[in-house]
Amino acid sequence: MRTPLITREGYNKLKQELDYLWREERPEVTKKVTWAASLGDRSENADYQYNKKRLREIDRRVRYLRKSLEALRIVDYSPQQQGKVFFGAQVEVENDAGEIKSFRIVGYDEIFGRKDYISIDSPMARALLKKEAGDAARVETPAGIATWYINEIHYPDAD
């Protein structure tokens, strides 16, 4: 089960994607399908088949986005979060080997295409929650328990 949280920035991006798909791309593709269908034999018509497939993809994504946007809860930065790791935090951690990782803890729908974001539901994020700079977090991984030390906590929305 995914935690239905999202940053305001993430919510706005999903809303923008929905608006673009519904108001711009879908009407364009619908015109192409109508035009290609008017040419006759649809079984041999690559334009028709491709655009029909694209229309199904758009409709599927639109349904997903509408359902998600309804269910998601926007979490805005609050000054009480300062100094501790909570949803929306940008965290830098380091292990005993000196390996450093930096990422932002966000909602599931925000992590795709981003190497610097992790889901609030990930083992790392769960282990870091409510900790402060200097604290150690024990993270369960498939390879066993890993210990990470918090170097820095920053909230991009606090700037």
N, C-alpha and C positions, 0 to 999 in steps of 0.2 A: 504494500500500500504506500503510495507516494504522499508526502506532506503537501497539501495544497497551498503553498506559500509562493509568493513571487515579489521581486523588487518592483518599485514603480517603473523603473527604466525597462525592466523585462516585460512588464504588462503593456507598456506603451509600444514596445517593439511588436508584440504579438497582435495588438489592436491595429497597428499600422499595416502589418502583413495581411490581416483579415480585410481591411478596407481596400488595400491594393488588389488583392485577389478578386474580391466581390465587385468592386466598382470599375476596375480597369482591365485586368487580365481576362476574367471570365467573359465579359461582353465581347472582347476582341476575338477570343477563341470561338465563341458561339457564332459570330459572323463568319469565321472561316469554315466552320462545320456546315453552316447553312449554304454557303457558296459551294463548297466541295460536294455537298449532297445534290445540289442542283445540276451537277455535271453528269448525273446518271449513275452508272454501275459503281456501287460503293465497295464491292468486294475487291476491285482492282485499284481503287483510289487511295493512294498512300496519304495524301493530304487529309482526306476524310478520316481515315483510320487513326493517324497520328493525333489529329486535333480532337477527335472523339475520346481517345485515351487521355489526352491532357485535360479535357473537360472533367472526366471522372476523377482524376488526381486532384484537380482544383476543388471539386465538390467535396471530396473526402477530407481535404485539409480544412476547408471552410467549416464543415461539420465539427471537426476536431477542435478548431480554434474557438468556435462559438460556445461549445460545451465547456471547454477549458476556462475561457474567460469568465464564464458564469460562476464556476466552482472555485476559482483561485481567490486567495485573500492577499491583498497588497500589504506588505510590511514596509513601513517608512522608518527611517532612522529616528531614534529617540536618544536624547542626551544621556539617559540612564544607562545606555549600552556602553558608553565610553569606558575603555580600559579592559573590557571583557569581550570574549568571543560570542557573538550572537549572529543571527541571520543577517546577511548583507555585509558582514565584516570582510575586509581584505586582510589576510593573515600570512605572515612569513614564519615558517618553521624550519628547524634544523635537527638532524639526527646526530648520533655519536660519530659517524664517519665524516661529518662536515658537509653532508649533502643538504642543500637549501632548496626549499620549495616555497612558492608564493602563489596564492590563489584567493578567489573571493567565494564565499559560501552563499549560494543562491538556490532558487527553486529548480526543479527538474527540467522544466521547459526552457530554461535559460542556458543550459550547459552545452547544447549542441553547437559545434563549430567553434568552440572556445576551449583552449587548452589551459587558460588561467582561471576557469570557473569550476567549482565542484558542487555537487548536489548536497543539500541539507541532509539528505538521507544516506549519504556515503559514510562508511565507517570512520574515515578521517574527520569529517565534519562533526559527527556524533561525539567522537572522543575529545574534540576541542571545545565544544560548547561550554560556556560559563567559566572558562579558564582565563587566566591573565598572562601578560608577558612574563617570561621567566618560568612559568609552569611547565611541567612535563605531561604529555598525553600518551596514554598507551593505546595503540591502534591495533585492532585484530585484523590480520591479513591472512591470505591463504598460506603464506610461508611461516606464519606464527605471529607473535606479538612484536610490534615495532614501537620504539619510544621516540617521540618527536618533542622538541622543546620550542616553545613559542618565543620568537624573537621580537615580533612587532604585530600590533593590531591597529588597523586604520579603517575608518568608515568613509568611503568615497562621497556619500551623500551628506556628510557632516561639514564638508568644505564650504 
